[in-house]
């Protein structure tokens, strides 16, 4: 398995290399085309591997790692995106691993030819589409977002662009006209708005080939140029089901100083992937401009 991209220590890793690292064991369950599955995997922490390889960032941008993503590629070319913020224990804390062994009937053995020798895990996902079998590459990538900040200040509109059928723009009235709305409580605050997944589908996400959106991601930009990336797989209700919301109201009152719209990401240790004064959401297919 090749480990590369925007890291300090690219490497070609063998099963022995991964087995020499601290081992993690996970019991994971998900649905598949053949029915419900439960597996007991042993492997190494995905985040720990990336962190030890030295993730490269732009030191001039606040929390730049949160705008980057990991691309996992299988031997058949199947590609899945994980946002680095999704995996980072300080933020999304997704406990992904690179599995190299499975326990069946109490006996642990190397993964067989169907899934191995390495398989990425996505604990908590509803379906198993982000479990990349026959893993051959992991690449850390800086998102090619082009939306620039406008010097800060209160935002009054945001645009959805990139790999969508119909680029769209929303101001407060346009956002309020959409249905259904959702509420999301984080800490002591309750936000009201439109699910990010709903907005992206309104703009038109591709439907083919199968699971195409699992190789895609969205970059949210605030008026000050701050960026955060979410993989489409993590917000898709069929996979990560993280109910990210583009909020326009908090505790029953329209947002003001945080701009008319704020991307709010639930279930995070720290809220640094929530983007205030939202001005842009750019949608990308991994590995392309």
C-alpha positions as a printed NumPy array, in Angstrom:
array([[  0.   ,   0.   ,   0.   ],
       [  1.34 ,   3.413,  -1.014],
       [  1.032,   6.335,   1.387],
       [  1.559,   9.654,  -0.353],
       [  0.295,  13.081,  -1.284],
       [  0.828,  16.121,   0.933],
       [  2.813,  14.378,   3.669],
       [  6.432,  14.586,   4.791],
       [  7.128,  10.849,   4.823],
       [  5.633,   8.998,   1.848],
       [  6.047,   5.242,   2.063],
       [  5.255,   1.84 ,   0.593],
       [  3.776,  -0.123,   3.491],
       [  3.54 ,  -3.876,   3.956],
       [  1.431,  -5.899,   6.355],
       [  4.509,  -6.254,   8.567],
       [  4.886,  -2.466,   8.649],
       [  1.306,  -1.992,   9.8  ],
       [  1.448,  -4.9  ,  12.257],
       [  4.459,  -3.258,  13.91 ],
       [  2.288,  -0.268,  14.832],
       [ -0.097,  -0.096,  17.795],
       [ -3.019,  -2.384,  16.999],
       [ -6.689,  -1.461,  17.249],
       [ -9.561,  -3.945,  17.222],
       [-13.022,  -2.874,  16.063],
       [-16.386,  -4.575,  15.901],
       [-18.253,  -2.891,  13.051],
       [-21.71 ,  -3.411,  11.584],
       [-23.224,  -2.084,   8.369],
       [-25.732,  -2.998,   5.679],
       [-24.749,  -4.195,   2.227],
       [-26.315,  -5.55 ,  -0.922],
       [-26.107,  -9.033,   0.566],
       [-27.654,  -8.001,   3.891],
       [-26.415,  -6.887,   7.325],
       [-22.758,  -7.533,   8.102],
       [-20.752,  -7.547,  11.324],
       [-16.966,  -7.891,  11.383],
       [-14.252,  -7.887,  14.014],
       [-11.218,  -6.243,  12.444],
       [ -7.691,  -5.71 ,  13.694],
       [ -5.565,  -2.99 ,  12.136],
       [ -3.894,   0.329,  12.76 ],
       [ -5.466,   3.726,  13.367],
       [ -5.904,   5.648,  10.138],
       [ -5.413,   9.024,  11.807],
       [ -2.337,   7.857,  13.714],
       [ -0.747,   6.648,  10.475],
       [ -1.388,   9.976,   8.742],
       [ -0.233,  12.021,  11.716],
       [  3.021,  10.072,  12.002],
       [  3.636,  10.609,   8.275],
       [  3.554,  14.394,   8.803],
       [  0.511,  16.083,   7.271],
       [  1.588,  19.161,   5.319],
       [ -0.396,  22.375,   5.792],
       [ -0.279,  26.012,   4.747],
       [  0.794,  27.767,   7.928],
       [ -0.689,  31.056,   6.74 ],
       [ -4.244,  29.652,   6.847],
       [ -6.037,  29.003,  10.137],
       [ -6.77 ,  25.288,  10.67 ],
       [ -5.642,  24.545,   7.12 ],
       [ -5.721,  20.788,   7.752],
       [ -9.514,  21.049,   8.032],
       [ -9.694,  22.04 ,   4.358],
       [ -7.801,  18.901,   3.25 ],
       [ -8.939,  15.364,   2.569],
       [ -7.749,  11.773,   2.36 ],
       [ -8.323,   9.765,  -0.809],
       [ -8.44 ,   5.974,  -0.373],
       [ -8.085,   3.928,  -3.577],
       [ -8.699,   0.212,  -4.089],
       [ -7.031,  -2.13 ,  -6.556],
       [-10.032,  -1.824,  -8.902],
       [ -9.815,   1.981,  -8.925],
       [-12.672,   2.463,  -6.444],
       [-12.17 ,   5.775,  -4.628],
       [-13.515,   7.088,  -1.331],
       [-12.918,  10.458,   0.347],
       [-12.559,  11.154,   4.054],
       [-12.155,  14.76 ,   5.197],
       [ -9.12 ,  15.13 ,   7.455],
       [-11.345,  16.965,   9.921],
       [-13.669,  13.969,   9.91 ],
       [-10.817,  11.695,  11.038],
       [ -9.003,  14.071,  13.395],
       [ -9.692,  13.119,  17.061],
       [ -9.987,  16.821,  17.935],
       [-12.859,  17.337,  15.49 ],
       [-14.93 ,  14.595,  13.802],
       [-13.09 ,  11.776,  15.584],
       [-14.103,   9.118,  13.037],
       [-12.303,   5.998,  14.248],
       [-11.256,   4.771,  10.807],
       [ -8.61 ,   2.064,  10.63 ],
       [ -6.602,   0.134,   8.083],
       [ -7.589,  -3.442,   8.808],
       [ -5.229,  -6.287,   7.994],
       [ -6.832,  -9.127,   9.995],
       [-10.319, -10.353,  10.88 ],
       [-11.49 , -12.495,  13.772],
       [-13.925, -15.265,  12.836],
       [-15.145, -17.854,  15.354],
       [-12.575, -16.567,  17.819],
       [ -9.622, -16.944,  15.462],
       [ -7.789, -13.94 ,  13.976],
       [ -6.349, -14.353,  10.481],
       [ -5.079, -12.058,   7.708],
       [ -7.772, -10.647,   5.44 ],
       [ -8.515, -12.888,   2.491],
       [ -8.265, -12.061,  -1.187],
       [-11.795, -10.641,  -1.349],
       [-11.096,  -7.707,   0.973],
       [ -7.371,  -7.783,   1.727],
       [ -4.624,  -7.567,   2.361],
       [ -5.798,  -4.126,   3.579],
       [ -9.243,  -2.626,   4.06 ],
       [-10.251,   0.852,   5.238],
       [-12.975,   0.847,   7.887],
       [-15.646,   3.484,   8.504],
       [-17.157,   2.68 ,  11.93 ],
       [-20.667,   4.021,  12.415],
       [-21.553,   4.214,   8.723],
       [-25.016,   2.909,   7.821],
       [-23.855,   1.152,   4.654],
       [-20.462,  -0.297,   3.807],
       [-19.606,   1.778,   0.736],
       [-16.709,   3.54 ,   2.467],
       [-15.053,   0.281,   3.504],
       [-12.45 ,   0.249,   0.725],
       [-11.313,  -3.324,   0.084],
       [ -8.004,  -4.28 ,  -1.551],
       [ -6.617,  -0.889,  -0.529],
       [ -3.611,   0.15 ,  -2.629],
       [ -3.206,   3.903,  -1.982],
       [ -3.823,   6.579,   0.619],
       [ -3.193,  10.174,  -0.486],
       [ -3.533,  13.375,   1.525],
       [ -4.732,  16.146,  -0.789],
       [ -5.154,  19.916,  -0.527],
       [ -8.572,  20.831,  -1.901],
       [ -8.328,  23.089,  -4.998],
       [-10.951,  25.523,  -3.69 ],
       [-10.966,  28.879,  -5.454],
       [-13.586,  30.848,  -3.495],
       [-11.751,  33.734,  -1.868],
       [-12.682,  35.573,   1.276],
       [-14.09 ,  39.068,   0.968],
       [-12.139,  40.515,   3.862],
       [-14.5  ,  39.316,   6.552],
       [-17.707,  40.905,   7.668],
       [-21.312,  39.785,   7.628],
       [-22.267,  37.629,   4.645],
       [-25.526,  38.213,   2.785],
       [-25.453,  35.369,   0.239],
       [-23.613,  32.166,  -0.613],
       [-23.099,  30.211,  -3.816],
       [-23.046,  26.47 ,  -4.511],
       [-20.748,  25.662,  -7.433],
       [-18.458,  23.021,  -8.869],
       [-19.524,  19.465,  -9.723],
       [-23.255,  20.128,  -9.525],
       [-25.811,  20.164, -12.321],
       [-27.092,  23.657, -11.512],
       [-24.906,  26.188,  -9.68 ],
       [-27.094,  28.151,  -7.285],
       [-27.006,  31.215,  -5.063],
       [-28.987,  31.847,  -1.894],
       [-29.747,  34.931,   0.163],
       [-31.781,  34.826,   3.368],
       [-35.184,  34.88 ,   1.675],
       [-34.206,  32.173,  -0.799],
       [-32.866,  29.963,   1.982],
       [-35.991,  30.459,   4.104],
       [-38.193,  29.474,   1.165],
       [-36.767,  25.941,   1.116],
       [-38.409,  22.993,   2.821],
       [-38.232,  20.903,   4.853],
       [-36.27 ,  22.71 ,   7.551],
       [-34.391,  20.91 ,  10.311],
       [-33.365,  21.774,  13.844],
       [-29.982,  20.895,  15.302],
       [-28.95 ,  21.41 ,  18.925],
       [-25.275,  21.862,  19.769],
       [-24.412,  22.723,  23.338],
       [-27.023,  25.163,  24.539],
       [-27.981,  26.441,  21.071],
       [-30.631,  25.187,  18.674],
       [-30.048,  25.967,  14.993],
       [-32.694,  25.968,  12.273],
       [-31.911,  25.635,   8.585],
       [-31.611,  23.32 ,   5.604],
       [-29.554,  20.109,   5.698],
       [-26.385,  20.418,   3.63 ],
       [-27.23 ,  17.132,   1.907],
       [-30.605,  18.567,   0.837],
       [-28.99 ,  21.714,  -0.576],
       [-26.39 ,  19.767,  -2.53 ],
       [-29.026,  17.492,  -4.016],
       [-31.125,  20.509,  -4.966],
       [-28.119,  21.758,  -6.946],
       [-27.836,  18.299,  -8.515],
       [-25.266,  15.678,  -7.558],
       [-24.268,  12.975, -10.058],
       [-26.082,   9.635,  -9.722],
       [-23.735,   7.392, -11.691],
       [-21.55 ,   5.407, -11.511],
       [-22.538,   3.583,  -8.326],
       [-21.437,   5.378,  -5.143],
       [-19.909,   8.215,  -7.18 ],
       [-20.558,  10.74 ,  -4.407],
       [-18.358,   8.763,  -1.991],
       [-15.418,  10.058,  -4.018],
       [-16.587,  13.668,  -3.689],
       [-16.369,  16.436,  -1.108],
       [-17.545,  19.984,  -0.405],
       [-15.463,  22.951,   0.739],
       [-17.27 ,  25.659,   2.718],
       [-15.72 ,  29.142,   2.765],
       [-16.503,  32.053,   5.079],
       [-16.261,  35.759,   4.331],
       [-12.823,  35.884,   5.999],
       [-11.521,  33.088,   3.741],
       [-11.744,  30.372,   6.41 ],
       [-12.35 ,  26.942,   4.869],
       [-13.591,  23.562,   6.039],
       [-14.045,  20.372,   4.032],
       [-16.707,  17.716,   4.47 ],
       [-16.747,  14.497,   2.485],
       [-20.081,  13.841,   0.81 ],
       [-19.977,  10.333,   2.248],
       [-20.005,  11.649,   5.798],
       [-23.15 ,  13.752,   5.252],
       [-25.009,  11.238,   3.051],
       [-27.797,   9.704,   5.21 ],
       [-26.999,   6.298,   3.681],
       [-23.395,   6.349,   4.881],
       [-21.915,   8.683,   7.521],
       [-25.298,  10.351,   8.146],
       [-23.702,  13.399,   9.782],
       [-26.56 ,  15.899,   9.68 ],
       [-24.598,  19.032,   8.765],
       [-26.919,  22.014,   8.499],
       [-26.8  ,  25.364,   6.713],
       [-28.452,  27.349,   9.476],
       [-30.099,  30.762,   9.222],
       [-31.611,  30.9  ,  12.717],
       [-30.336,  30.234,  16.244],
       [-32.624,  29.878,  19.258],
       [-35.527,  31.225,  17.241],
       [-33.747,  34.368,  16.023],
       [-32.212,  35.005,  12.591],
       [-28.425,  34.925,  12.557],
       [-26.82 ,  38.369,  12.415],
       [-23.176,  38.864,  13.41 ],
       [-22.277,  35.343,  12.206],
       [-23.729,  36.183,   8.798],
       [-27.165,  35.192,   7.578],
       [-26.013,  31.576,   7.082],
       [-23.684,  29.315,   9.02 ],
       [-22.582,  25.779,   8.224],
       [-23.085,  23.83 ,  11.454],
       [-21.525,  20.378,  11.873],
       [-22.887,  18.167,  14.685],
       [-21.098,  15.484,  16.658],
       [-17.725,  17.229,  16.668],
       [-15.302,  17.432,  19.595],
       [-14.48 ,  21.013,  18.594],
       [-16.649,  23.141,  16.319],
       [-13.923,  24.359,  13.958],
       [-15.607,  22.821,  10.893],
       [-18.647,  25.02 ,  11.469],
       [-18.227,  28.01 ,   9.131],
       [-19.793,  31.368,   9.984],
       [-20.511,  34.113,   7.434],
       [-20.835,  31.469,   4.731],
       [-20.171,  32.737,   1.199],
       [-19.401,  29.598,  -0.833],
       [-19.807,  25.832,  -1.003],
       [-17.662,  24.291,  -3.738],
       [-18.233,  20.66 ,  -4.727],
       [-15.396,  18.547,  -6.111],
       [-14.648,  15.068,  -7.383],
       [-11.492,  13.866,  -5.644],
       [ -8.343,  14.125,  -7.696],
       [ -9.766,  16.678, -10.158],
       [ -9.716,  20.508, -10.252]])
